[in-house]
Structures are given as structure tokens and as C-alpha cells.
Amino acid sequence: MINIAIVEDEAMYAKQLQEFLLQYQKENGEVFNITVYSDGDQIVHKYKSQFDIILMDVEMKFMDGMSAAEEIRKADTEVVIIFITNMAQYAIRGYAVDALDYVLKPVSYFAFSQRLNRAISRMKKREQKVITVNIKGGAVRINIANIYYIESQGHNLVLHTILGDYESAGTMKEVEEKLQGLNFCRGNKGYLINLQHVDGIQDGCAVVKGEPLLLSRSRKKEFMEALTNYWGEVVK
């Protein structure tokens, strides 16, 4: 099932988009769960990374689509956003929030279905590379490639990522199992390191984006073998 949000303040267009989605379902064998919002502030309120695709009107009364997309991106870097707009110039601004595409009003089914094809294709490519992390007050979806390393702090985990740090309840064993086979390796009891971001080894430490992470004596050999294998695969 694909979770899709329609954010549109004009009832006529909201209904049309729903009808287009139902038509697309029948023609392509997809299953959609559709939620409709009439303004940007409604979807932003208590947003919990619950959607795969968002069809976002740009001009709305209380919170416009660009502002809503900016807020959503703070919690969810992976949801696919398509803007619905009267003006093509908004497409350029869409790059700032990593929008996939835009559809001009009045919307034709052909143009809409082409954009939806691209959105579903991107979503499915990302599916296997994204983890959902529960944090205080909600959840975030994080692309695995954006994680530098994961640190164990008591009963909590701290994910150090390109977008900042996220703290989540859980154990190192649980997250290690979740990321098995995805080029993560334990450097010591407290660190699970993404080999993709290791710049080198220095003074018994793995250097990750300039930060030295100590390799324990018991895990150093295993880590070095995993890193050597990873670098060898990358070179090939």
C-alpha cells in the first residue's frame, strides 16, 4: 500500500486528484491510502513521516505549500513531494525542498499519471534504503546513506547523520540487526559505523568525517577486514 496525501484548498481540485488516483489504481494495480488536507498547516501539525507521496498545492490560505514542504523536510527527507500550481516559476523554488516535480493547473490525467509514475519509481527505489526511527514526539525517516555512525548511550541510541543527531530508545543489537548487510560495522561496544563515511584509520581510530572513533582491541581485526572489503568493492 502507498500512503498519499493531497494538500489542496480548492475542493474541486482535491476531488479531481482523488479521482485521478483511483483511475491510476485501476490501470496500474497499485493500492493507495489517500488522506486529504485543505491547508499546509494541517499536514505539518504533528507530522510523523506517515506518507510516501505528497501532492502539494502551492498557494493556500494559512500556510503555503513551499513553507509546508520546508517544515516537512525537517522531519522527513524521503517523502516524495509533487507541487500542484498555477505558475511554472514555483518549480525552481521546489528544488530547495527536493521536490520531484510539479503539475500545472488545470491538471490533465496524462500529465498527472506521468508524474505519479516517476514518484512511485523513486519511492520504491528508496524503500530498501530508509529506516524509520522513533524519536521524542514522533518519528523520522532517514536514508541509510546519510548516517555517519550510531552511538550507544545507556538505553538510548544517538544517530549521527548528515542532517544532525537523532536520539532514539533502543539497543545496539536491535539496530545492528536492522542494518545487517548494509555496510555497517561495530568499531567497539558503543559505535556502529557506516563504512561509507570512513575516511581512514589513524592512531587506532576510524576517522569518520574528521571525528576519531576508537576501535577496541577485540573488534579491530573484524572492522579492518570489513573496511578493506568495502573499499575493494568501491574501487571495482
Secondary structure, DSSP 8 states (H G I E B T S, - for coil): -EEEEEE-S-HHHHHHHHHHHHHHHHHHT--EEEEEESSHHHHHTT--S--SEEEEES--SSS-HHHHHHHHHHHBSSSEEEEEES-TTHHHHHGGGT--EEEESS--HHHHHHHHHHHHHHHHHHHTTEEEEEETTEEEEEEGGGEEEEEEETTEEEEEETTEEEEEE--HHHHHHHTTTSSEEEEETTEEEEGGGEEEEETTEEEETTEEEE--HHHHHHHHHHHHHHHHHHH-
